[in-house]
Amino acid sequence: MPLHVLVLGGTTEARRTAESLVAAGGFRVTSSLAGRVARPKLPPGEVRVGGFGGAEGMAGWLRAHHVDAVIDATHPFAGTISFNAASAAAAVHVPLLALRRPGWVPVEGDRWHLTDSLDGAAELLPGLGSRVFLTTGRMGLAAFAALDALWFLMRSVDAPEAPHPARMEVLLDRGPFSLEGERELIRIHRIDVLVTKDSGGDATAPKLTAAREAGIPVVVVGRPPVPPGVPVAGTPQEALALLRNLTSA
Ligand SMILES: NC(=O)c1ccc[n+]([C@@H]2O[C@H](COP(=O)([O-])OP(=O)(O)OC[C@H]3O[C@@H](n4cnc5c(N)ncnc54)[C@H](OP(=O)(O)O)[C@@H]3O)[C@@H](O)[C@H]2O)c1
């Protein structure tokens, strides 16, 4: 019987993990997507879309679908689903591992201001600039809604909903982004401060280089913690090796 692995997805790494598992053979792979993105790139294997109904709902799903192991390959900032996965996997006694791409590290010339929330970022902004390149995604824009004196270039995959800053231009785009393109955006829009989550990875890192070159400050929102006790892999390959360890597959 192939081992049934549930990959909690919504990231490039999750898709790569599903590809690796399918290519390796011996696994039945189901990827789970939250359903936030209108036209997601689908991984190989089976795909289910939509919430489980909290930790209990996920535990029920794991039981009903005879899942043998769970890989939480969700975005580093998707904190709720990771804690739900930890509770559900513990309740059903299936092994769980997390896949988290490494966070970004500042280099010489970077002017980073670290904070742990979007609210924290909003507090810092008025002291740092007035034309903001906001790349934290379309969720949580309410944190910036009261900053009437600032202008925002907000980039996201899908259009944001209110509440959001009054003075805001929306740029709908999906990474990877080039260094040349990021330089152009900063120049054309006269950006003087960048806001980003510490998402890590190469696809969206060029904005950090462009900000460094332009000498502008960057507000970096730090990651929520991985649930305690959950082993963490940094790449899809490491996740596959860890999965084999945990399941003896
Ligand atoms: N947060 C980000 O910055 C970000 C960036 C890029 C991609 N994503 C992806 O977008 C998805 C949603 O992110 P979020 O920040 O809203 O997550 P979240 O706050 O951790 O999750 C909120 C709820 O959405 C549902 N959910 C989340 N991920 C799911 C998945 N992979 N499969 C099924 N249900 C899921 C769960 O609903 P139930 O309680 O009903 O199960 C969860 O309780 C994640 O899968 C994540 O990988 C997030």
The ligand as a MOL file (V3000), in Angstrom:
LIG
                    3D

  0  0  0     0  0            999 V3000
M  V30 BEGIN CTAB
M  V30 COUNTS 48 52 0 0 0
M  V30 BEGIN ATOM
M  V30 1 N 0.1650 34.2840 4.7530 0
M  V30 2 C 0.9000 34.5440 3.6790 0
M  V30 3 O 1.6610 35.5300 3.6350 0
M  V30 4 C 0.8530 33.6160 2.4820 0
M  V30 5 C 1.6580 33.8990 1.3650 0
M  V30 6 C 1.6480 33.0200 0.2640 0
M  V30 7 C 0.8430 31.9010 0.3030 0
M  V30 8 N 0.0810 31.6330 1.4030 0 CHG=1
M  V30 9 C -0.7310 30.4070 1.3860 0
M  V30 10 O -2.0820 30.8030 1.4510 0
M  V30 11 C -2.8120 29.9100 2.2890 0
M  V30 12 C -3.6170 30.7060 3.3080 0
M  V30 13 O -2.7350 31.5150 4.0590 0
M  V30 14 P -3.2200 32.1940 5.4190 0
M  V30 15 O -2.1370 33.0790 5.8700 0
M  V30 16 O -4.6190 32.6800 5.2580 0 CHG=-1
M  V30 17 O -3.2590 30.8850 6.3580 0
M  V30 18 P -3.6750 30.7370 7.9180 0
M  V30 19 O -3.9860 32.0530 8.4920 0
M  V30 20 O -2.6600 29.8950 8.5630 0
M  V30 21 O -4.9900 29.8440 7.7950 0
M  V30 22 C -6.2990 30.3400 7.9350 0
M  V30 23 C -7.2580 29.2160 7.5920 0
M  V30 24 O -7.2060 28.9480 6.1790 0
M  V30 25 C -7.3180 27.5430 5.9480 0
M  V30 26 N -6.0930 27.0710 5.2940 0
M  V30 27 C -4.8750 27.6760 5.2760 0
M  V30 28 N -4.0040 26.9850 4.5260 0
M  V30 29 C -4.6900 25.9010 4.0710 0
M  V30 30 C -4.3460 24.8170 3.2470 0
M  V30 31 N -3.1100 24.6980 2.7080 0
M  V30 32 N -5.3040 23.8850 2.9810 0
M  V30 33 C -6.5480 24.0150 3.5000 0
M  V30 34 N -6.9410 25.0150 4.2890 0
M  V30 35 C -6.0200 25.9580 4.5620 0
M  V30 36 C -7.5550 26.9070 7.2930 0
M  V30 37 O -8.9600 26.8700 7.4680 0
M  V30 38 P -9.6760 25.7660 8.3870 0
M  V30 39 O -9.4170 26.1860 9.8010 0
M  V30 40 O -11.1020 25.8200 7.9750 0
M  V30 41 O -9.0230 24.4570 8.0810 0
M  V30 42 C -6.9080 27.8980 8.2380 0
M  V30 43 O -7.4030 27.8320 9.5550 0
M  V30 44 C -1.8190 28.9640 2.9420 0
M  V30 45 O -2.0270 27.6860 2.3920 0
M  V30 46 C -0.4610 29.5200 2.5900 0
M  V30 47 O 0.4760 28.5030 2.3060 0
M  V30 48 C 0.0520 32.4740 2.4700 0
M  V30 END ATOM
M  V30 BEGIN BOND
M  V30 1 1 1 2
M  V30 2 2 2 3
M  V30 3 1 2 4
M  V30 4 1 4 5
M  V30 5 2 4 48
M  V30 6 2 5 6
M  V30 7 1 6 7
M  V30 8 2 7 8
M  V30 9 1 8 9
M  V30 10 1 8 48
M  V30 11 1 9 10
M  V30 12 1 9 46
M  V30 13 1 10 11
M  V30 14 1 11 12
M  V30 15 1 11 44
M  V30 16 1 12 13
M  V30 17 1 13 14
M  V30 18 2 14 15
M  V30 19 1 14 16
M  V30 20 1 14 17
M  V30 21 1 17 18
M  V30 22 2 18 19
M  V30 23 1 18 20
M  V30 24 1 18 21
M  V30 25 1 21 22
M  V30 26 1 22 23
M  V30 27 1 23 24
M  V30 28 1 23 42
M  V30 29 1 24 25
M  V30 30 1 25 26
M  V30 31 1 25 36
M  V30 32 1 26 27
M  V30 33 1 26 35
M  V30 34 2 27 28
M  V30 35 1 28 29
M  V30 36 1 29 30
M  V30 37 2 29 35
M  V30 38 1 30 31
M  V30 39 2 30 32
M  V30 40 1 32 33
M  V30 41 2 33 34
M  V30 42 1 34 35
M  V30 43 1 36 37
M  V30 44 1 36 42
M  V30 45 1 37 38
M  V30 46 2 38 39
M  V30 47 1 38 40
M  V30 48 1 38 41
M  V30 49 1 42 43
M  V30 50 1 44 45
M  V30 51 1 44 46
M  V30 52 1 46 47
M  V30 END BOND
M  V30 END CTAB
M  END
